[in-house]
Amino acid sequence: MVKSTLNFNRELGMTLGITVFGIVQSHVFASELVSFFGNGNGSEHGGGWICAIPAWS
């Protein structure tokens, strides 16, 4: 009984830890993308988001 409770708590802790780590990493990654590329409207850092489709003139 003690062994199964210990394993359950260990697995629950790992799951919560991985979840929190993933949330933190995604927020850091998103903020780094915004700071590098700008907010997407082309007003910051001279261009905004990179677009793979050329504009037709």
C-alpha positions in Angstrom: 0.0 0.0 0.0 2.8 2.4 0.9 4.7 1.6 -2.2 1.7 2.2 -4.5 0.9 5.5 -2.8 4.5 6.6 -3.1 4.6 5.8 -6.8 1.3 7.5 -7.4 2.5 10.7 -5.7 5.8 10.5 -7.6 4.0 10.2 -11.0 1.5 13.0 -10.1 4.4 15.3 -9.2 6.2 14.5 -12.4 3.1 15.2 -14.4 2.4 18.5 -12.7 6.1 19.5 -13.0 6.2 18.7 -16.7 3.0 20.7 -17.2 4.2 23.7 -15.4 7.6 23.6 -17.3 5.7 23.4 -20.6 3.6 26.4 -19.7 6.6 28.4 -18.8 8.5 27.4 -21.9 5.6 28.2 -24.2 5.2 31.7 -22.7 9.0 32.4 -22.9 9.1 31.2 -26.5 6.0 33.3 -27.5 7.4 36.4 -25.8 10.8 35.9 -27.5 9.1 35.5 -30.9 7.2 38.8 -30.4 10.3 40.6 -29.2 12.3 39.3 -32.2 9.8 39.7 -35.0 7.6 42.4 -33.6 3.8 42.2 -33.1 3.0 41.3 -36.7 1.9 44.7 -38.1 5.3 45.6 -39.5 5.8 48.6 -37.3 8.6 47.2 -35.1 12.1 46.2 -36.1 11.5 47.0 -39.7 9.2 44.3 -41.0 7.0 42.4 -38.6 6.3 38.8 -39.4 8.1 37.1 -42.3 5.7 36.1 -45.1 6.6 33.4 -47.5 4.1 34.5 -50.2 5.3 37.5 -52.2 3.0 40.4 -52.7 1.5 40.7 -56.2 1.9 44.1 -57.8 
